[in-house]
Amino acid sequence: MPLRHQNFDSSGPDVRIRGNAFQVYEKYQALARDAHTSGDRVAAENYLQHAEHYYRIICQINEQEGRARQHVPRYDGDEGEGGDDGMGDGDPGESDQPAA
């Protein structure tokens, strides 16, 4: 599985791009926009296909990190605040005891 900080060396159709997955994705998107602007639909589609490959890598990284976060216990520092201390919620109209 790729890592967020992993660098890629992409040899595209006529360009070499280096950087992390997001940087390579952004560069291919920019190249596709430039090709489209200049009227080269074939080159634009080619760059978009390269960009899509790196987009999938980004999604894979995000999914991997999401799964890793689910397995790591979090400490919020809220212990003792808002917890159930057995004293009720402080509302005098409600009590845990039945009405006599």
Steps between C-alpha positions, in 0.01 A plus 500: 500500500629847416568748775399867507861618504616255231647666191415384151700533181250507214606474140202636314455517124744787449582618852662370816331596828631443853326551832246345733177360358307825549770710333520267201119495475483881503773529237321260263176692555679824406654339192157373396351850536783647295460238227125555492546876477737458207246275325683167535219274623706181468783631718249639750330161532837329537601734784160451666553123494838545666340732757229241569765241581648726768152593624440131568828484691390801709169325576687186599723699735200676658316169545807343659544792739127495587520134595812565707322784687209272589732261680687762703336594831456874540553698817273803499590630843130518592512244777279611787311758295150422385526138606246307701601553860181347641374837621244552224499791260426765763142564384285525819187396307645159428639252745597137500270438797130426448255765617356428846 
